Amino acid sequence: MIAIEVWLYPQCMASAVTGPLDVFAVANAIWAIKNRDDVGPLFKWSLRSLDGKPVMTPAGVSLIADGSIQADSQADVIILPGIYVGNGIAGLLGNLHDMRAVFPILREKHRQGTVLASNCSATFVLAEAGLLNGGHATTTWWLERAFKARYPEVQLRLAQVLNEYENILTSGAATSYLNLAYYLVERFGGQDVATGVSKTLLIDANRASQMPYMQMLTLTQQDTQPHENLLVQRAQKWLNQNHHLPFRLPALAEHLAVSERTVIRHFHQTLDTTPASYAQQIKMDIAKRLLESTTLTLEQVAERTGYSDPSSFRRLFKRHSGLSPASYREQFRPAKRVVST
């Protein structure tokens, strides 16, 4: 029997706690059907908070702990649910500060061979505890800049929904807890049980990439520090207004009345990117919106985002999103989900 602890802490997401437990409950039911001998359940679990008291989640759901987080835990797996970031990066860092007392426990459990599994922004907890230094991880895609700025020694594999490094599992944005739980079922219960779980709960076990969900400009406009660089602000406004034109650095520099080198330097210092990359991000975001909300052809979408060659646009779009324009439209364009008769 695999013993799982789910840790509770202020601002943890309710679904990232209860969602995996539902997955494990279904896994236990399927396990019991497939193993009619009296072998006991596949998983057992408990909820542990910092002080053993209930935790109120951002959704207003109170989660009752079975006890406090203890150094002598016998858990085979510790799950860290995602932390709500509604209060911005500063709020997240405040939560990490409040959790510093459990970092030694995490490090000791890892040394003992316990599987550590984080969802979404909880990857920050593992990184803050020093468990990812020199390694690799994933986290929610829209916290890329904040994560890289705080943990430059960690290789961030942002495209991945699920990543494993030295018995540490990290997962992507919010609902990737389903993929995380599915992986644990597969790891400890086998493929047959995991397949039964995915079919019963409609879990997309093949969802391996976050790239189609990324809005690139979000990655350069996070609230790590809203910038006050007036030159870059003017450049951003101009690039947005001229997204339908091919990007030309000389034209941007001329508009700003500075040298091309000055433009590049300011973008690098302020946004940690180049003007060309930023312009491309604008174009890809607009292309996504057009694919989601219009019936424009590929050629028309390419033209409206400043690309004269549809083939080049198609290759660039796939590199940015992980999907072809046609596949992206099929996946994200609103459709009638309920069939009436």
C-alpha positions, 0 to 999 in steps of 0.5 A: 500500500502506497502512503500519500501525504497531501500538505496543506498550507495558506493559499493552496488550491482546493482542487489541487488537494481534492482532485488527486484524491478523487483520482486515487479513490477511483484507482483503488476501486479499479485496483480492487476489481482487478485484484479480487484477492484480499490485497488491500487498497493501492493507496491510502492518504492523509492531509497534513497542515503546518500546525495540524489545524484546518486550512481555508483555501482561496475558494472559501473551502475549509480543508480539515487536516488529519494532523501536522507535518512531521519529520518522522513521516512514513509517507511514500509520496508527498504532494504539494498542491499549487499555491494561488497567485491572486496576490501577485508574486509578492504574495507567493513569496510571502507564502514561501517565507511562511513555509520555511520551517518545513524545508528541512523536512522536505530535504530529509524526506527526499534524502530518504527516497520519498517521492516529492510531487508538486503542482503548478506554482508549488514548484517554487516550494521545492526550488526555495528548499534547494531541492532543484539546484542544478536540476530541471523542473516545470511549473505553470507557464505564466510564472516563467520569468519570476521562476527564472529570476529567482532560481537561475540555477534550475533548468526550467522545462516550461513546455512540459506538463510533467517533469521528473528529476531525481524522484521529484515530480513537478507539473504545469499549470493548475489542472495538470494535477490530473496528469500528476495523479495519473502518473502516480497511479501508473507508477505504482498501480501499473498501466492497466489501472491507470488506463481505467482511471483515465477513461473513467475520469476523462483524463487526457493522459497524452497531454504532454505540453503546455505550449498550446496554452501559452500566451507569450506576452503574459511571459513578458508582462508579469508583475515581478516588477512592472517596468518604467522604461519609457523607451520600451513602453513607447516601443511596445505601443508602436509594435502593437499598433504595427503588428500587421507589418513585417518587423524591421528593427531600423523602422523601430529605432527610427520611430524612437529616434535612437540607435538600433543598439540602444533599442536592443539594450533597453529590451534586454535590460527591461524585458530580458528579450529582443525587440524581434522576439517581442514583436514575434510574440505579439504576432503569435498572440494575435494569430492565436486570437484570430484562429480562435475567434474568426474563420479567416484562412491561414493566408489571411491570418498570416497577412494580418500578422505581417507574414507574406509567406503562409508556409513560413508563418505555419512553421513559426506558429508551430514552433511557438505553440506546439501545434499547427494553425489548423490543429490549434483552431480545432482545439481552441475555437469555441464550439457547441459542447452540448448536443440538443435534440 
